[in-house]
C-alpha cells in the first residue's frame, strides 16, 4: 500500500506537469554496485563473516522535468548479493540478478545538482550461490554454485535516495542508496543445506555509482 501511494503521487505530479511546458529526456545509464544482504541476528551463520559484493547495473531512464522538480522512471538490470566466509570456507557467494523499476522524484536546488528519492520495485531474474550444511547448528561442508531462486521471493520493494549532477554534452553522474524494505526470504527457519540468508529476515542493500548519457531531448 505504501509503494502504491508513492507511485500514485508521482503519477499525479507527472499528469500536472504534462499540462505545462516540460523538458523530456531519454537516456541510458550504467555503473558500479556495492551490495550486501542485511540479515537479522538469528539469520547469520555461526562464525561467518559477511562482506560486500561488487557488481554492476545498467538500463534506461526517462526524465520529465518542470523547473526545479522532475520525475525519473527507470528500468535497470542489477547484479547484487554478498560474499561470506565460514570457519571452513572462504569467498562463498550469493549472486542475485534483478530487474529494478525505480521511480525517482528529483529536486534541483542549483543548476544541474539534484537530490532524489523514490520507490523501487525489483523483479528477481535468477539467484545463484553457495550452500553450506548445518548439523546441530554447526556449519559444515559447502555445496557450491547452486540455484537459490526457490529460497527467495520473486519481488523486492526498496526505497532509493541519492544525489546527482547533470554535466555538459548530455552526461550525468549520480550516487544512490537502495534500502530494501521487504523481506526477500521466502522461508523462516533453516534446513540442513542452507544459504547465508535462509534462516530469518533478509533485506537487500545496494550503493550505486552511475554514469548516464542523454540520447534524446524534447523541449527546452
N, CA and C atoms as a LAMMPS dump frame, in Angstrom:
ITEM: TIMESTEP
0
ITEM: NUMBER OF ATOMS
660
ITEM: BOX BOUNDS ff ff ff
-5.0000000000000000e+02 5.0000000000000000e+02
-5.0000000000000000e+02 5.0000000000000000e+02
-5.0000000000000000e+02 5.0000000000000000e+02
ITEM: ATOMS id mol type element x y z
1 1 1 N 0.828 -1.205 0
2 1 2 C 0 0 0
3 1 3 C 0.863 1.256 0
4 2 1 N 1.941 1.242 0.786
5 2 2 C 2.831 2.409 0.837
6 2 3 C 3.457 2.681 -0.517
7 3 1 N 3.902 1.61 -1.204
8 3 2 C 4.517 1.785 -2.517
9 3 3 C 3.511 2.297 -3.531
10 4 1 N 2.267 1.801 -3.468
11 4 2 C 1.236 2.27 -4.397
12 4 3 C 0.937 3.747 -4.176
13 5 1 N 0.946 4.185 -2.911
14 5 2 C 0.692 5.591 -2.606
15 5 3 C 1.781 6.477 -3.182
16 6 1 N 3.054 6.071 -3.012
17 6 2 C 4.166 6.878 -3.523
18 6 3 C 4.125 6.957 -5.043
19 7 1 N 3.894 5.805 -5.693
20 7 2 C 3.814 5.789 -7.152
21 7 3 C 2.624 6.612 -7.635
22 8 1 N 1.495 6.522 -6.905
23 8 2 C 0.315 7.304 -7.281
24 8 3 C 0.574 8.795 -7.22
25 9 1 N 1.27 9.24 -6.166
26 9 2 C 1.611 10.664 -6.054
27 9 3 C 2.527 11.093 -7.195
28 10 1 N 3.478 10.222 -7.546
29 10 2 C 4.385 10.535 -8.645
30 10 3 C 3.62 10.658 -9.958
31 11 1 N 2.662 9.772 -10.192
32 11 2 C 1.88 9.828 -11.429
33 11 3 C 0.995 11.07 -11.464
34 12 1 N 0.438 11.472 -10.305
35 12 2 C -0.361 12.697 -10.258
36 12 3 C 0.493 13.909 -10.589
37 13 1 N 1.727 13.948 -10.046
38 13 2 C 2.64 15.053 -10.351
39 13 3 C 2.995 15.07 -11.824
40 14 1 N 3.186 13.875 -12.406
41 14 2 C 3.512 13.798 -13.818
42 14 3 C 2.367 14.302 -14.69
43 15 1 N 1.111 13.996 -14.294
44 15 2 C -0.033 14.439 -15.075
45 15 3 C -0.179 15.956 -15.027
46 16 1 N 0.127 16.564 -13.871
47 16 2 C 0.085 18.015 -13.773
48 16 3 C 1.182 18.659 -14.616
49 17 1 N 2.344 18.012 -14.637
50 17 2 C 3.459 18.536 -15.418
51 17 3 C 3.183 18.463 -16.91
52 18 1 N 2.36 17.497 -17.326
53 18 2 C 2.108 17.336 -18.752
54 18 3 C 1.341 18.509 -19.34
55 19 1 N 0.603 19.251 -18.483
56 19 2 C -0.149 20.399 -18.977
57 19 3 C 0.722 21.642 -19.107
58 20 1 N 1.923 21.6 -18.57
59 20 2 C 2.86 22.722 -18.675
60 20 3 C 3.983 22.34 -19.623
61 21 1 N 4.827 23.321 -19.913
62 21 2 C 5.959 23.049 -20.777
63 21 3 C 7.054 22.368 -19.974
64 22 1 N 7.382 21.159 -20.34
65 22 2 C 8.356 20.402 -19.592
66 22 3 C 9.481 19.961 -20.515
67 23 1 N 10.596 19.617 -19.9
68 23 2 C 11.725 19.059 -20.623
69 23 3 C 11.707 17.547 -20.444
70 24 1 N 11.787 16.832 -21.549
71 24 2 C 11.783 15.375 -21.53
72 24 3 C 13.117 14.875 -22.052
73 25 1 N 13.703 13.947 -21.329
74 25 2 C 14.957 13.335 -21.761
75 25 3 C 14.83 11.82 -21.719
76 26 1 N 15.456 11.172 -22.671
77 26 2 C 15.579 9.718 -22.679
78 26 3 C 17.052 9.383 -22.707
79 27 1 N 17.451 8.418 -21.884
80 27 2 C 18.873 8.133 -21.814
81 27 3 C 19.18 6.733 -21.33
82 28 1 N 20.471 6.439 -21.31
83 28 2 C 20.996 5.176 -20.825
84 28 3 C 21.917 5.446 -19.645
85 29 1 N 22.035 4.466 -18.757
86 29 2 C 22.907 4.624 -17.603
87 29 3 C 23.491 3.272 -17.22
88 30 1 N 24.647 3.308 -16.545
89 30 2 C 25.277 2.084 -16.062
90 30 3 C 26.225 2.467 -14.938
91 31 1 N 26.734 1.452 -14.234
92 31 2 C 27.677 1.765 -13.186
93 31 3 C 27.935 0.617 -12.237
94 32 1 N 28.53 0.958 -11.105
95 32 2 C 29.007 0.001 -10.111
96 32 3 C 27.982 -0.182 -9.005
97 33 1 N 27.779 -1.441 -8.598
98 33 2 C 27.018 -1.775 -7.397
99 33 3 C 27.975 -2.226 -6.297
100 34 1 N 27.76 -1.732 -5.077
101 34 2 C 28.393 -2.284 -3.885
102 34 3 C 27.246 -2.754 -3
103 35 1 N 27.065 -4.06 -2.905
104 35 2 C 25.84 -4.585 -2.314
105 35 3 C 26.117 -5.525 -1.155
106 36 1 N 25.095 -5.702 -0.353
107 36 2 C 25.132 -6.653 0.744
108 36 3 C 23.717 -7.097 1.072
109 37 1 N 23.609 -8.05 1.982
110 37 2 C 22.321 -8.516 2.475
111 37 3 C 22.264 -8.256 3.968
112 38 1 N 21.255 -7.488 4.4
113 38 2 C 21.069 -7.229 5.824
114 38 3 C 20.337 -8.422 6.425
115 39 1 N 21.018 -9.158 7.301
116 39 2 C 20.463 -10.355 7.917
117 39 3 C 20.125 -10.078 9.372
118 40 1 N 18.961 -10.544 9.805
119 40 2 C 18.653 -10.465 11.228
120 40 3 C 19.618 -11.366 11.997
121 41 1 N 19.765 -11.101 13.284
122 41 2 C 20.796 -11.795 14.071
123 41 3 C 20.623 -13.307 14.048
124 42 1 N 19.374 -13.795 14.049
125 42 2 C 19.168 -15.238 14.021
126 42 3 C 19.296 -15.806 12.611
127 43 1 N 19.569 -14.943 11.613
128 43 2 C 19.771 -15.415 10.255
129 43 3 C 21.228 -15.581 9.881
130 44 1 N 22.127 -15.229 10.801
131 44 2 C 23.557 -15.308 10.484
132 44 3 C 24.12 -16.673 10.875
133 45 1 N 24.948 -17.221 9.998
134 45 2 C 25.599 -18.487 10.284
135 45 3 C 26.645 -18.305 11.38
136 46 1 N 26.751 -19.285 12.259
137 46 2 C 27.683 -19.204 13.38
138 46 3 C 29.12 -19.136 12.853
139 47 1 N 29.838 -18.111 13.285
140 47 2 C 31.229 -17.964 12.9
141 47 3 C 31.461 -17.385 11.525
142 48 1 N 30.387 -17.01 10.827
143 48 2 C 30.528 -16.479 9.467
144 48 3 C 30.81 -14.978 9.489
145 49 1 N 31.54 -14.516 8.476
146 49 2 C 31.786 -13.092 8.258
147 49 3 C 31.223 -12.704 6.897
148 50 1 N 30.555 -11.553 6.854
149 50 2 C 29.84 -11.143 5.649
150 50 3 C 30.473 -9.882 5.071
151 51 1 N 30.661 -9.875 3.755
152 51 2 C 31.284 -8.747 3.069
153 51 3 C 30.444 -8.332 1.865
154 52 1 N 30.733 -7.13 1.383
155 52 2 C 30.016 -6.615 0.218
156 52 3 C 30.439 -7.324 -1.057
157 53 1 N 29.513 -7.376 -1.994
158 53 2 C 29.78 -7.918 -3.325
159 53 3 C 29.802 -6.772 -4.323
160 54 1 N 30.841 -6.688 -5.139
161 54 2 C 30.893 -5.693 -6.205
162 54 3 C 30.214 -6.252 -7.45
163 55 1 N 29.232 -5.525 -7.96
164 55 2 C 28.505 -5.92 -9.155
165 55 3 C 28.331 -4.733 -10.08
166 56 1 N 27.319 -4.786 -10.913
167 56 2 C 27.09 -3.696 -11.861
168 56 3 C 25.596 -3.565 -12.125
169 57 1 N 25.244 -2.452 -12.737
170 57 2 C 23.86 -2.212 -13.153
171 57 3 C 23.875 -1.457 -14.469
172 58 1 N 22.776 -1.538 -15.187
173 58 2 C 22.665 -0.814 -16.452
174 58 3 C 21.243 -0.864 -16.961
175 59 1 N 20.85 0.191 -17.669
176 59 2 C 19.493 0.232 -18.205
177 59 3 C 19.169 1.577 -18.82
178 60 1 N 17.887 1.915 -18.804
179 60 2 C 17.393 3.117 -19.471
180 60 3 C 16.561 3.95 -18.498
181 61 1 N 16.481 5.245 -18.794
182 61 2 C 15.681 6.142 -17.96
183 61 3 C 14.951 7.153 -18.824
184 62 1 N 13.894 7.711 -18.255
185 62 2 C 13.202 8.849 -18.847
186 62 3 C 13.089 9.939 -17.801
187 63 1 N 13.357 11.166 -18.183
188 63 2 C 13.298 12.302 -17.257
189 63 3 C 12.219 13.266 -17.723
190 64 1 N 11.329 13.645 -16.804
191 64 2 C 10.265 14.616 -17.084
192 64 3 C 10.45 15.752 -16.087
193 65 1 N 10.995 16.889 -16.578
194 65 2 C 11.388 17.96 -15.671
195 65 3 C 10.601 19.233 -15.927
196 66 1 N 10.136 19.833 -14.832
197 66 2 C 9.487 21.135 -14.848
198 66 3 C 10.183 22.016 -13.819
199 67 1 N 10.983 22.965 -14.318
200 67 2 C 11.742 23.873 -13.475
201 67 3 C 12.634 23.092 -12.504
202 68 1 N 12.339 23.176 -11.192
203 68 2 C 13.226 22.573 -10.203
204 68 3 C 12.833 21.155 -9.811
205 69 1 N 11.748 20.639 -10.358
206 69 2 C 11.3 19.302 -9.997
207 69 3 C 11.244 18.401 -11.224
208 70 1 N 11.463 17.113 -10.992
209 70 2 C 11.424 16.153 -12.092
210 70 3 C 11.016 14.785 -11.565
211 71 1 N 10.499 13.97 -12.475
212 71 2 C 10.228 12.565 -12.202
213 71 3 C 11.053 11.744 -13.179
214 72 1 N 11.719 10.736 -12.656
215 72 2 C 12.592 9.916 -13.493
216 72 3 C 12.306 8.429 -13.269
217 73 1 N 11.459 7.83 -14.097
218 73 2 C 11.297 6.378 -14.052
219 73 3 C 12.449 5.69 -14.79
220 74 1 N 12.818 4.501 -14.324
221 74 2 C 13.934 3.765 -14.902
222 74 3 C 13.61 2.277 -15.007
223 75 1 N 14.288 1.6 -15.897
224 75 2 C 14.29 0.141 -15.953
225 75 3 C 15.755 -0.283 -15.934
226 76 1 N 16.157 -0.983 -14.855
227 76 2 C 17.575 -1.224 -14.597
228 76 3 C 17.82 -2.707 -14.292
229 77 1 N 18.756 -3.296 -15.007
230 77 2 C 19.268 -4.615 -14.622
231 77 3 C 20.315 -4.414 -13.531
232 78 1 N 20.233 -5.212 -12.469
233 78 2 C 21.133 -5.027 -11.338
234 78 3 C 21.64 -6.371 -10.843
235 79 1 N 22.966 -6.497 -10.76
236 79 2 C 23.592 -7.69 -10.189
237 79 3 C 24.102 -7.342 -8.804
238 80 1 N 23.597 -8.065 -7.8
239 80 2 C 23.895 -7.734 -6.414
240 80 3 C 23.928 -9.01 -5.574
241 81 1 N 24.199 -8.865 -4.271
242 81 2 C 24.293 -10.026 -3.395
243 81 3 C 25.297 -9.794 -2.289
244 82 1 N 26.09 -10.817 -1.967
245 82 2 C 27.094 -10.672 -0.927
246 82 3 C 28.138 -11.782 -1.051
247 83 1 N 29.248 -11.575 -0.337
248 83 2 C 30.299 -12.576 -0.184
249 83 3 C 30.402 -12.89 1.303
250 84 1 N 30.578 -14.16 1.642
251 84 2 C 30.694 -14.507 3.052
252 84 3 C 31.7 -15.633 3.259
253 85 1 N 32.19 -15.705 4.484
254 85 2 C 33.22 -16.668 4.849
255 85 3 C 32.77 -17.429 6.096
256 86 1 N 32.887 -18.756 6.076
257 86 2 C 32.588 -19.585 7.237
258 86 3 C 33.897 -20.056 7.857
259 87 1 N 33.844 -20.697 9.032
260 87 2 C 35.087 -21.19 9.631
261 87 3 C 35.854 -22.159 8.734
262 88 1 N 35.156 -22.821 7.804
263 88 2 C 35.816 -23.825 6.96
264 88 3 C 36.052 -23.378 5.522
265 89 1 N 35.346 -22.332 5.065
266 89 2 C 35.418 -21.933 3.66
267 89 3 C 35.476 -20.418 3.556
268 90 1 N 36.168 -19.948 2.532
269 90 2 C 36.242 -18.507 2.27
270 90 3 C 35.66 -18.196 0.901
271 91 1 N 35.278 -16.947 0.722
272 91 2 C 34.786 -16.442 -0.561
273 91 3 C 33.576 -17.204 -1.086
274 92 1 N 32.654 -17.558 -0.203
275 92 2 C 31.36 -18.069 -0.63
276 92 3 C 30.522 -16.893 -1.117
277 93 1 N 29.637 -17.149 -2.091
278 93 2 C 28.943 -16.053 -2.763
279 93 3 C 27.438 -16.276 -2.788
280 94 1 N 26.74 -15.154 -2.852
281 94 2 C 25.317 -15.136 -3.192
282 94 3 C 25.141 -14.099 -4.289
283 95 1 N 24.803 -14.521 -5.504
284 95 2 C 24.634 -13.626 -6.652
285 95 3 C 23.154 -13.544 -7.016
286 96 1 N 22.604 -12.347 -6.92
287 96 2 C 21.192 -12.102 -7.221
288 96 3 C 21.094 -11.176 -8.421
289 97 1 N 20.265 -11.519 -9.375
290 97 2 C 20.059 -10.7 -10.568
291 97 3 C 18.615 -10.209 -10.609
292 98 1 N 18.464 -8.9 -10.624
293 98 2 C 17.141 -8.271 -10.603
294 98 3 C 16.946 -7.375 -11.825
295 99 1 N 15.688 -7.192 -12.213
296 99 2 C 15.278 -6.044 -12.999
297 99 3 C 14.555 -5.109 -12.042
298 100 1 N 15.128 -3.941 -11.799
299 100 2 C 14.562 -2.97 -10.873
300 100 3 C 13.879 -1.839 -11.63
301 101 1 N 12.764 -1.38 -11.071
302 101 2 C 11.996 -0.285 -11.666
303 101 3 C 11.83 0.813 -10.613
304 102 1 N 12.812 1.717 -10.495
305 102 2 C 12.661 2.851 -9.597
306 102 3 C 11.892 3.996 -10.27
307 103 1 N 11.166 4.749 -9.455
308 103 2 C 10.512 5.981 -9.911
309 103 3 C 10.996 7.083 -8.982
310 104 1 N 11.966 7.872 -9.47
311 104 2 C 12.63 8.86 -8.628
312 104 3 C 11.99 10.235 -8.776
313 105 1 N 11.764 10.881 -7.646
314 105 2 C 11.36 12.29 -7.618
315 105 3 C 12.619 13.108 -7.345
316 106 1 N 12.94 14.04 -8.235
317 106 2 C 14.198 14.773 -8.165
318 106 3 C 13.939 16.259 -7.921
319 107 1 N 14.781 16.86 -7.1
320 107 2 C 14.734 18.292 -6.823
321 107 3 C 16.075 18.901 -7.182
322 108 1 N 16.045 19.977 -7.966
323 108 2 C 17.246 20.669 -8.429
324 108 3 C 17.391 21.992 -7.672
325 109 1 N 18.179 22.037 -6.589
326 109 2 C 18.319 23.296 -5.851
327 109 3 C 19.13 24.342 -6.606
328 110 1 N 20.198 23.888 -7.302
329 110 2 C 21.077 24.802 -8.039
330 110 3 C 21.554 24.112 -9.307
331 111 1 N 21.297 24.735 -10.451
332 111 2 C 21.82 24.219 -11.708
333 111 3 C 21.481 22.759 -11.93
334 112 1 N 22.507 21.96 -12.251
335 112 2 C 22.291 20.552 -12.524
336 112 3 C 22.42 19.651 -11.309
337 113 1 N 22.668 20.242 -10.131
338 113 2 C 22.748 19.449 -8.907
339 113 3 C 21.344 19.004 -8.51
340 114 1 N 21.175 17.734 -8.192
341 114 2 C 19.849 17.251 -7.82
342 114 3 C 19.915 16.288 -6.643
343 115 1 N 18.829 16.309 -5.882
344 115 2 C 18.595 15.375 -4.783
345 115 3 C 17.396 14.524 -5.176
346 116 1 N 17.437 13.226 -4.892
347 116 2 C 16.405 12.333 -5.4
348 116 3 C 15.978 11.304 -4.373
349 117 1 N 14.696 10.937 -4.448
350 117 2 C 14.139 9.909 -3.582
351 117 3 C 12.968 9.267 -4.304
352 118 1 N 12.757 7.987 -4.055
353 118 2 C 11.623 7.343 -4.685
354 118 3 C 11.551 5.852 -4.382
355 119 1 N 10.434 5.226 -4.73
356 119 2 C 10.27 3.79 -4.516
357 119 3 C 10.913 2.996 -5.643
358 120 1 N 11.246 1.765 -5.343
359 120 2 C 11.801 0.867 -6.354
360 120 3 C 11.205 -0.529 -6.179
361 121 1 N 10.691 -1.067 -7.26
362 121 2 C 10.173 -2.423 -7.269
363 121 3 C 11.13 -3.296 -8.066
364 122 1 N 11.574 -4.4 -7.464
365 122 2 C 12.526 -5.289 -8.114
366 122 3 C 11.896 -6.633 -8.434
367 123 1 N 12.276 -7.191 -9.584
368 123 2 C 11.801 -8.492 -10.028
369 123 3 C 13.006 -9.422 -10.152
370 124 1 N 12.999 -10.499 -9.385
371 124 2 C 14.121 -11.42 -9.354
372 124 3 C 14.19 -12.236 -10.642
373 125 1 N 15.324 -12.155 -11.334
374 125 2 C 15.54 -12.941 -12.541
375 125 3 C 16.177 -14.291 -12.228
376 126 1 N 17.236 -14.267 -11.431
377 126 2 C 17.936 -15.502 -11.095
378 126 3 C 18.702 -15.307 -9.802
379 127 1 N 19.03 -16.423 -9.164
380 127 2 C 19.802 -16.399 -7.922
381 127 3 C 20.701 -17.622 -7.893
382 128 1 N 21.989 -17.388 -7.836
383 128 2 C 22.969 -18.457 -7.764
384 128 3 C 23.866 -18.222 -6.556
385 129 1 N 24.35 -19.307 -5.978
386 129 2 C 25.245 -19.125 -4.848
387 129 3 C 25.62 -20.426 -4.198
388 130 1 N 26.22 -20.296 -3.039
389 130 2 C 26.792 -21.435 -2.335
390 130 3 C 25.952 -21.785 -1.108
391 131 1 N 25.726 -23.069 -0.906
392 131 2 C 25.049 -23.592 0.262
393 131 3 C 26.074 -24.165 1.233
394 132 1 N 25.707 -24.198 2.514
395 132 2 C 26.521 -24.903 3.495
396 132 3 C 25.62 -25.849 4.276
397 133 1 N 26.172 -26.963 4.724
398 133 2 C 25.41 -27.911 5.528
399 133 3 C 25.45 -27.487 6.989
400 134 1 N 24.356 -27.735 7.684
401 134 2 C 24.265 -27.434 9.102
402 134 3 C 23.977 -28.721 9.862
403 135 1 N 24.667 -28.905 10.97
404 135 2 C 24.448 -30.058 11.829
405 135 3 C 24.447 -29.587 13.276
406 136 1 N 23.261 -29.648 13.897
407 136 2 C 23.093 -29.159 15.273
408 136 3 C 23.564 -27.717 15.422
409 137 1 N 23.289 -26.919 14.377
410 137 2 C 23.656 -25.505 14.395
411 137 3 C 25.071 -25.213 13.977
412 138 1 N 25.891 -26.242 13.769
413 138 2 C 27.282 -26.044 13.363
414 138 3 C 27.39 -26.026 11.837
415 139 1 N 28.254 -25.151 11.327
416 139 2 C 28.445 -25.007 9.891
417 139 3 C 29.41 -26.074 9.409
418 140 1 N 29.011 -26.783 8.324
419 140 2 C 29.845 -27.859 7.821
420 140 3 C 30.269 -27.648 6.387
421 141 1 N 30.056 -28.647 5.547
422 141 2 C 30.531 -28.658 4.162
423 141 3 C 29.806 -27.628 3.303
424 142 1 N 30.52 -27.069 2.321
425 142 2 C 29.933 -26.137 1.36
426 142 3 C 29.554 -26.872 0.081
427 143 1 N 28.423 -26.487 -0.479
428 143 2 C 27.958 -27.012 -1.768
429 143 3 C 27.896 -25.812 -2.707
430 144 1 N 28.76 -25.786 -3.702
431 144 2 C 28.997 -24.573 -4.472
432 144 3 C 28.058 -24.443 -5.666
433 145 1 N 27.818 -23.171 -6.044
434 145 2 C 27.15 -22.796 -7.293
435 145 3 C 25.798 -23.483 -7.468
436 146 1 N 24.915 -23.236 -6.522
437 146 2 C 23.578 -23.818 -6.553
438 146 3 C 22.543 -22.779 -6.994
439 147 1 N 21.404 -23.266 -7.496
440 147 2 C 20.283 -22.397 -7.832
441 147 3 C 19.53 -22.074 -6.542
442 148 1 N 19.479 -20.792 -6.175
443 148 2 C 18.883 -20.362 -4.912
444 148 3 C 17.525 -19.703 -5.086
445 149 1 N 16.985 -19.688 -6.302
446 149 2 C 15.778 -18.91 -6.56
447 149 3 C 14.6 -19.382 -5.722
448 150 1 N 14.515 -20.668 -5.437
449 150 2 C 13.397 -21.182 -4.662
450 150 3 C 13.397 -20.699 -3.219
451 151 1 N 14.53 -20.194 -2.746
452 151 2 C 14.608 -19.672 -1.386
453 151 3 C 14.069 -18.242 -1.286
454 152 1 N 13.86 -17.586 -2.412
455 152 2 C 13.628 -16.142 -2.419
456 152 3 C 12.263 -15.768 -2.975
457 153 1 N 11.729 -14.646 -2.483
458 153 2 C 10.525 -14.065 -3.067
459 153 3 C 10.847 -13.487 -4.44
460 154 1 N 9.852 -13.488 -5.307
461 154 2 C 10.072 -13.055 -6.689
462 154 3 C 10.136 -11.541 -6.842
463 155 1 N 9.682 -10.789 -5.828
464 155 2 C 9.721 -9.33 -5.904
465 155 3 C 10.392 -8.754 -4.661
466 156 1 N 10.877 -7.529 -4.809
467 156 2 C 11.552 -6.829 -3.723
468 156 3 C 11.164 -5.36 -3.784
469 157 1 N 10.821 -4.774 -2.636
470 157 2 C 10.496 -3.352 -2.587
471 157 3 C 11.559 -2.613 -1.797
472 158 1 N 12.062 -1.517 -2.376
473 158 2 C 13.11 -0.71 -1.747
474 158 3 C 12.739 0.761 -1.796
475 159 1 N 13.381 1.531 -0.951
476 159 2 C 13.362 2.994 -1.018
477 159 3 C 14.755 3.444 -1.46
478 160 1 N 14.797 4.263 -2.492
479 160 2 C 16.064 4.744 -3.04
480 160 3 C 16.232 6.231 -2.728
481 161 1 N 17.417 6.599 -2.275
482 161 2 C 17.761 8.002 -2.025
483 161 3 C 19.135 8.261 -2.632
484 162 1 N 19.327 9.487 -3.111
485 162 2 C 20.625 9.764 -3.708
486 162 3 C 20.768 11.2 -4.156
487 163 1 N 21.814 11.426 -4.93
488 163 2 C 22.117 12.753 -5.464
489 163 3 C 22.797 12.583 -6.813
490 164 1 N 22.723 13.634 -7.622
491 164 2 C 23.322 13.562 -8.943
492 164 3 C 23.743 14.923 -9.451
493 165 1 N 24.395 14.898 -10.601
494 165 2 C 24.863 16.127 -11.23
495 165 3 C 24.749 15.978 -12.739
496 166 1 N 24.048 16.913 -13.377
497 166 2 C 23.959 16.961 -14.835
498 166 3 C 25.134 17.761 -15.382
499 167 1 N 25.885 17.138 -16.275
500 167 2 C 27.07 17.751 -16.863
501 167 3 C 26.808 18.142 -18.311
502 168 1 N 27.708 18.895 -18.935
503 168 2 C 27.544 19.218 -20.366
504 168 3 C 27.583 17.967 -21.235
505 169 1 N 27.145 18.145 -22.478
506 169 2 C 27.167 17.097 -23.505
507 169 3 C 26.249 15.928 -23.183
508 170 1 N 25.224 16.166 -22.35
509 170 2 C 24.24 15.134 -22.067
510 170 3 C 24.691 14.077 -21.088
511 171 1 N 25.792 14.324 -20.395
512 171 2 C 26.313 13.345 -19.436
513 171 3 C 25.807 13.685 -18.029
514 172 1 N 25.504 12.674 -17.241
515 172 2 C 25.124 12.876 -15.854
516 172 3 C 25.763 11.793 -14.992
517 173 1 N 26.022 12.135 -13.757
518 173 2 C 26.592 11.19 -12.799
519 173 3 C 25.726 11.198 -11.55
520 174 1 N 25.779 10.095 -10.78
521 174 2 C 24.975 10.042 -9.579
522 174 3 C 25.418 8.947 -8.636
523 175 1 N 24.99 9.083 -7.394
524 175 2 C 25.194 8.05 -6.387
525 175 3 C 23.846 7.837 -5.699
526 176 1 N 23.555 6.579 -5.387
527 176 2 C 22.241 6.234 -4.849
528 176 3 C 22.38 5.077 -3.862
529 177 1 N 21.554 5.124 -2.837
530 177 2 C 21.474 4.023 -1.874
531 177 3 C 20.082 3.422 -1.932
532 178 1 N 20.02 2.126 -2.239
533 178 2 C 18.758 1.401 -2.283
534 178 3 C 18.621 0.583 -1.005
535 179 1 N 17.669 0.974 -0.167
536 179 2 C 17.441 0.291 1.098
537 179 3 C 16.253 -0.649 0.955
538 180 1 N 16.493 -1.937 1.076
539 180 2 C 15.422 -2.914 0.948
540 180 3 C 14.478 -2.862 2.13
541 181 1 N 13.203 -2.659 1.845
542 181 2 C 12.182 -2.602 2.889
543 181 3 C 11.562 -3.979 3.106
544 182 1 N 11.352 -4.713 2.038
545 182 2 C 10.686 -6.001 2.141
546 182 3 C 11.663 -7.123 2.462
547 183 1 N 11.152 -8.174 3.028
548 183 2 C 11.928 -9.369 3.329
549 183 3 C 11.977 -10.235 2.076
550 184 1 N 13.166 -10.458 1.519
551 184 2 C 13.277 -11.24 0.294
552 184 3 C 13.293 -12.737 0.572
553 185 1 N 13.427 -13.115 1.842
554 185 2 C 13.5 -14.52 2.212
555 185 3 C 12.108 -15.154 2.18
556 186 1 N 11.948 -16.209 1.423
557 186 2 C 10.659 -16.891 1.314
558 186 3 C 10.36 -17.752 2.53
559 187 1 N 11.379 -18.244 3.213
560 187 2 C 11.197 -19.202 4.294
561 187 3 C 11.664 -18.618 5.62
562 188 1 N 11.044 -19.086 6.69
563 188 2 C 11.561 -18.809 8.032
564 188 3 C 11.972 -20.137 8.626
565 189 1 N 13.126 -20.153 9.253
566 189 2 C 13.675 -21.406 9.734
567 189 3 C 14.637 -21.993 8.733
568 190 1 N 15.658 -22.632 9.203
569 190 2 C 16.699 -23.155 8.337
570 190 3 C 16.422 -24.569 7.872
571 191 1 N 17.39 -25.126 7.176
572 191 2 C 17.333 -26.503 6.708
573 191 3 C 18.732 -27.093 6.841
574 192 1 N 18.896 -28.343 6.477
575 192 2 C 20.22 -28.962 6.566
576 192 3 C 21.216 -28.33 5.596
577 193 1 N 20.729 -27.983 4.391
578 193 2 C 21.56 -27.276 3.405
579 193 3 C 20.996 -25.875 3.266
580 194 1 N 21.759 -24.881 3.633
581 194 2 C 21.185 -23.541 3.724
582 194 3 C 22.112 -22.481 3.137
583 195 1 N 21.573 -21.516 2.399
584 195 2 C 22.368 -20.343 2.031
585 195 3 C 22.498 -19.424 3.233
586 196 1 N 23.258 -18.366 3.075
587 196 2 C 23.523 -17.484 4.207
588 196 3 C 22.275 -16.759 4.683
589 197 1 N 21.227 -16.712 3.856
590 197 2 C 20.075 -15.872 4.189
591 197 3 C 18.82 -16.663 4.546
592 198 1 N 18.877 -17.985 4.664
593 198 2 C 17.641 -18.766 4.675
594 198 3 C 17.001 -18.934 6.048
595 199 1 N 17.588 -18.381 7.1
596 199 2 C 17.059 -18.615 8.428
597 199 3 C 16.027 -17.568 8.837
598 200 1 N 16.256 -16.311 8.52
599 200 2 C 15.356 -15.273 9.026
600 200 3 C 15.28 -14.095 8.05
601 201 1 N 14.885 -12.944 8.571
602 201 2 C 14.61 -11.785 7.732
603 201 3 C 15.861 -11.323 6.984
604 202 1 N 15.692 -11.036 5.674
605 202 2 C 16.803 -10.631 4.815
606 202 3 C 16.356 -9.478 3.929
607 203 1 N 17.19 -8.433 3.829
608 203 2 C 16.861 -7.263 3.015
609 203 3 C 18.056 -6.881 2.145
610 204 1 N 17.76 -6.496 0.91
611 204 2 C 18.796 -6.01 0.003
612 204 3 C 19.279 -4.632 0.429
613 205 1 N 20.572 -4.4 0.285
614 205 2 C 21.167 -3.083 0.492
615 205 3 C 22.203 -2.859 -0.602
616 206 1 N 22.025 -1.786 -1.369
617 206 2 C 22.892 -1.558 -2.523
618 206 3 C 23.274 -0.082 -2.614
619 207 1 N 24.564 0.189 -2.748
620 207 2 C 25.054 1.517 -3.106
621 207 3 C 25.405 1.486 -4.585
622 208 1 N 24.921 2.475 -5.346
623 208 2 C 25.16 2.526 -6.785
624 208 3 C 25.88 3.814 -7.164
625 209 1 N 26.912 3.669 -7.986
626 209 2 C 27.585 4.804 -8.614
627 209 3 C 27.311 4.697 -10.11
628 210 1 N 26.698 5.743 -10.676
629 210 2 C 26.199 5.654 -12.048
630 210 3 C 26.744 6.765 -12.923
631 211 1 N 26.847 6.467 -14.2
632 211 2 C 27.072 7.479 -15.223
633 211 3 C 26.016 7.268 -16.304
634 212 1 N 25.408 8.371 -16.736
635 212 2 C 24.348 8.293 -17.734
636 212 3 C 24.629 9.181 -18.928
637 213 1 N 23.931 8.867 -20.009
638 213 2 C 24.088 9.665 -21.229
639 213 3 C 22.721 9.884 -21.858
640 214 1 N 22.399 11.15 -22.11
641 214 2 C 21.125 11.516 -22.747
642 214 3 C 21.207 11.241 -24.232
643 215 1 N 20.292 10.412 -24.74
644 215 2 C 20.271 10.111 -26.177
645 215 3 C 19.172 10.869 -26.916
646 216 1 N 18.225 11.445 -26.173
647 216 2 C 17.143 12.201 -26.83
648 216 3 C 16.639 13.267 -25.886
649 217 1 N 16.386 14.466 -26.397
650 217 2 C 15.861 15.564 -25.593
651 217 3 C 14.694 16.2 -26.338
652 218 1 N 13.618 16.426 -25.584
653 218 2 C 12.421 17.073 -26.143
654 218 3 C 12.076 18.262 -25.25
655 219 1 N 11.917 19.413 -25.84
656 219 2 C 11.623 20.621 -25.073
657 219 3 C 12.881 21.354 -24.678
658 220 1 N 12.699 22.531 -24.104
659 220 2 C 13.832 23.365 -23.731
660 220 3 C 14.457 22.916 -22.418
